[in-house]
Amino acid sequence: MTNILLIYTGGTIGMIKNPLTGELESFNFKHIHDHVPELGRLNVHIESISFEEPIDSSEMNLGHWKNMAELVRDHYDKYDGFVILHGSDTMAFSASALSFMLQGLKKPVVFTGSQLPIGTIRTDGKENLITAIEIAGMQDEDGHPILQEVAVYFEYSLYRGNRSSKISANQFEAFQSPNYPELAKAGVQIEWQKDRLYRSSLGKLEVFTEFSNELALIRLFPGINFDVYETIFTNSQVKAIVLETYGSGNAPSDAKFQALITHFIQRGGVVLNITQCGSGAVQQGAYQTSSFFEKVGVVSGRNLTSEAAITKLMYLLGQTSTATLTQKLQESLVGEMD
Ligand code: ASP
């Protein structure tokens, strides 16, 4: 029997409808077995810990990520795998953040949640929870966990955490991993794609919880008025900017915009170029409208998701000096980009 630790952070999955008021309320997570009696029939030993105040995932912040990473670190030896129950809204950010916080993982950390509360008849929460636990408990013939990374399980698909994005507010199939194929698919059996699984070269778990939020995100749109954004580029608190550009990394050749970027980089700021397209990669210099970026030292984020780009920068800003940051930004650190 494998030992799994369930960490409940909040979100829809842990809610039931109060029959008197009709409102959705968080239930006491210690009573999870009452709501999902099927858990008792799984061949795994499950223990659970809940955030003192379960939260809607819109409330997630750096402190909550630190808290989750430290829970995994503090219980790492005692359990074979971890399942984190989390609201779906910011799950892809948390999964990306934890992939940078928990390096050298040799055990699974599976995020899951649901679109409908576990206490409703048509809930997707039961399947998501039960299969996530099953996946976190799966081992190979030598007794090693099959999954040794942070992943997201939702609606029959297992994705690498730092490649996932929430793509639907109302479909059960709420997540996708546009630039990296599924790690496993749950059908009659769990079908693993073993060649896609991440294996860290680190010998043991190393935990990095110092993240910095001294960064900004700017999404371009036709007609954008760069005067409105000037304060971001000139604010000394802003150490890095994620720029969501068009297509393969293109932007208007606006003189004001180019001057803002040039001065920002000259004063030590880092600009990371990612595409606002759902899939594909930035290729700076492919068009004239992106060659300026190449010239001034904007870093290509290649095929990073926004979630991974932001959390990777938060991680690097928290650990590294600007000189090594630019170099590290271009490396795939935990399987987050090609
Ligand atoms: N608003 C909820 C949350 O992200 C939605 C969900 O749980 O899916 O916490």
Residues whose N, C-alpha, C, O or C-beta is under 5 A from the ligand:
A	BS01	LIG	G11 T12 I13 I55 D56 S57 S58 H86 G87 S88 D89 T90 S114 Q115
